[in-house]
Amino acid sequence: MAPEGAIDNQGLQGHTAAPGGVEHVPDPTALGLTSTGWVAVAMIVVILLMIWKKVPGMIGKMLDTRIAGIRTKLDEAKALRAEAEAIRTEYEAKAKTAHVEAEAMKAHAHHEAAAIIAKAKAGAEDLMTRRAKMAEDKIAAAERAAIAEVRARAADAAAKAAGILISEHHDAAADRMMVDRSISGLARLN
């Protein structure tokens, strides 16, 4: 038995199996090509068919179309982003303006409230002054009415007392004397 890998005198390499080992079988060939060679030939044929049918150009066109679509979408996204930023800037400006207007309205409201309070105080003081004057006038009128009533009662009481005194102390003789005096006083005036 020849050692493994030994070449005989005909130029063929023989393969032998070691006792208890795996036997090595040579690869089959067809038209001088092994299975690996036939796979390579099939791949070359497929590649040539793909080139002949212009598959790489179609793949390139398809990729170019996709790239153009993606670029269009990116441009649209940029435009939308710019529009959104413009809208955001506009609303920020409006918010600032609204805040300034709100502060101005608040200050104006405080000013108006202070003016209304001052006017109300002045009106209240004026009203209190008028009411005090009216009360004083009513008190003075009530005092005058009370004095007039006291005088009227005093005059009435005095007249009644004089009537009583006259009726008690004057009789017919006293009346004659009074009449005579009045008549003699008239003569002097002429």
Secondary structure by P-SEA (a helix, b strand, c coil): cccccccccccbbbbbbcccbbbbbcccccccccaaaaaaaaaaaaaaaaaaaaaaaaaaaaaaaaaaaaaaaaaaaaaaaaaaaaaaaaaaaaaaaaaaaaaaaaaaaaaaaaaaaaaaaaaaaaaaaaaaaaaaaaaaaaaaaaaaaaaaaaaaaaaaaaaaaaaacccaaaaaaaaaaaaaaaaaac
